[in-house]
Amino acid sequence: MAAGCITDTEEINTENNGLFDLPLSPPPPDIMVSVSVEKDPIYNTISVRFDGGRGQNVVRSVTAKVTFSDGRTDQKELMPRSGNTVSFEGTGGMDIVEVVVSYMSGESYKVLSEEVGFLRAYIQK
C-alpha cells in the first residue's frame, strides 16, 4: 500500500465547527442583536453587516460562514460594532449564509441562516 492512502477501515479526520450546527434561534430580548445580509446582483458580492442591538456590549464574537453553490465554504469574524461589515465573493448561484453570535457568558446563538441569490429570467424570441 502506498504511503498516505486511506483504507476502507480508516476514518477520515474532518474538522467540524459545532457552532454552525446550532439550531436557528434568537437570543433573549435583553441581549438581542441584529445581523443582515445582502448580495449584489451584478458582482455577486455577499455583504454581512452587524446592525447592533441591546446586547452588542456583551458580544464576544460574531462569525459569518458562507457555503457557496459550488460546495466551497469560507468564514470570517465580524467585529461586533454597529455598521461593521464583512464581504465574500459569492457565486452566480444560491449561496447559504450563516451567522453565529457568541456572548461573554459563553452562550452562542445562530441568528441568521439564509440562502442568498438571484433567479435570472431569460427572454426567448
C-alpha positions as CSV (number, residue, x, y, z in Angstrom):
1,M,0.0,0.0,0.0
2,A,1.3,3.4,-0.9
3,A,2.1,6.0,1.8
4,G,-0.8,8.4,2.5
5,C,-3.5,6.1,1.2
6,I,-6.7,5.7,3.2
7,T,-8.1,2.2,3.5
8,D,-11.8,1.4,3.8
9,T,-11.4,0.8,7.6
10,E,-9.7,4.0,8.4
11,E,-11.7,7.1,9.5
12,I,-11.2,10.3,7.7
13,N,-10.4,13.1,10.2
14,T,-12.6,16.1,9.4
15,E,-12.8,19.4,11.3
16,N,-16.4,20.4,12.1
17,N,-17.3,23.7,13.7
18,G,-20.2,22.8,16.0
19,L,-21.3,26.4,16.3
20,F,-22.8,26.2,12.9
21,D,-24.7,23.0,13.9
22,L,-26.7,25.1,16.3
23,P,-30.4,25.5,15.5
24,L,-31.5,28.9,14.3
25,S,-32.8,30.8,17.3
26,P,-32.8,34.4,18.5
27,P,-31.0,35.3,21.8
28,P,-33.1,36.5,24.7
29,P,-34.6,40.0,24.2
30,D,-32.2,41.7,26.7
31,I,-29.2,40.6,24.7
32,M,-30.8,40.7,21.2
33,V,-28.6,41.9,18.3
34,S,-29.3,42.2,14.6
35,V,-27.3,41.0,11.6
36,S,-28.3,41.5,8.0
37,V,-27.1,40.1,4.6
38,E,-27.4,41.2,1.0
39,K,-26.0,40.0,-2.3
40,D,-25.1,42.4,-5.1
41,P,-27.0,41.3,-8.2
42,I,-24.2,42.3,-10.7
43,Y,-20.9,41.3,-8.9
44,N,-22.3,38.5,-6.6
45,T,-20.6,40.1,-3.6
46,I,-22.2,39.0,-0.3
47,S,-22.1,41.6,2.5
48,V,-22.9,40.6,6.1
49,R,-23.5,43.6,8.4
50,F,-23.7,43.8,12.2
51,D,-26.6,46.1,12.8
52,G,-26.2,46.3,16.6
53,G,-28.8,46.0,19.3
54,R,-29.4,45.9,23.0
55,G,-26.9,43.2,23.6
56,Q,-24.0,44.4,21.5
57,N,-21.9,45.3,24.5
58,V,-21.9,41.7,25.8
59,V,-21.0,40.1,22.4
60,R,-17.7,38.3,22.4
61,S,-17.6,37.4,18.7
62,V,-19.7,37.2,15.6
63,T,-18.8,34.6,12.9
64,A,-20.2,34.6,9.4
65,K,-19.9,31.5,7.3
66,V,-20.9,31.1,3.6
67,T,-21.4,27.8,1.9
68,F,-21.2,28.6,-1.8
69,S,-23.3,26.9,-4.5
70,D,-20.1,25.2,-5.8
71,G,-19.5,23.5,-2.5
72,R,-16.7,25.7,-1.1
73,T,-17.0,27.3,2.3
74,D,-15.5,30.5,3.8
75,Q,-15.9,32.1,7.2
76,K,-14.9,35.4,8.7
77,E,-15.1,37.2,12.0
78,L,-17.3,40.2,12.1
79,M,-16.5,43.0,14.6
80,P,-19.5,43.4,16.9
81,R,-20.0,47.1,16.5
82,S,-22.9,48.6,14.7
83,G,-22.3,49.1,11.0
84,N,-19.3,46.8,10.7
85,T,-19.4,44.6,7.5
86,V,-17.5,41.6,6.0
87,S,-17.7,40.7,2.4
88,F,-17.4,37.4,0.5
89,E,-17.0,36.8,-3.3
90,G,-20.2,34.9,-4.0
91,T,-21.2,32.7,-6.9
92,G,-23.8,33.2,-9.6
93,G,-26.0,30.6,-7.8
94,M,-27.7,30.4,-4.5
95,D,-25.2,30.7,-1.6
96,I,-26.0,30.0,2.1
97,V,-25.0,32.5,4.8
98,E,-25.0,31.5,8.5
99,V,-24.1,33.8,11.4
100,V,-23.3,32.8,14.9
101,V,-23.1,35.3,17.8
102,S,-21.2,34.2,20.9
103,Y,-21.6,36.1,24.1
104,M,-19.2,36.7,27.0
105,S,-21.4,34.4,29.1
106,G,-20.4,31.5,26.9
107,E,-23.8,31.2,25.2
108,S,-23.9,31.1,21.4
109,Y,-26.9,31.6,19.0
110,K,-27.2,31.0,15.3
111,V,-29.0,34.2,14.5
112,L,-29.1,34.0,10.7
113,S,-29.3,31.2,8.2
114,E,-30.3,32.5,4.8
115,E,-30.0,31.4,1.2
116,V,-29.0,34.4,-1.0
117,G,-29.0,34.5,-4.8
118,F,-30.9,35.6,-7.7
119,L,-33.3,33.9,-10.2
120,R,-32.5,35.2,-13.6
121,A,-35.1,35.3,-16.3
122,Y,-34.2,34.6,-19.9
123,I,-36.1,36.1,-22.8
124,Q,-36.8,33.8,-25.7
125,K,-37.5,35.2,-29.1
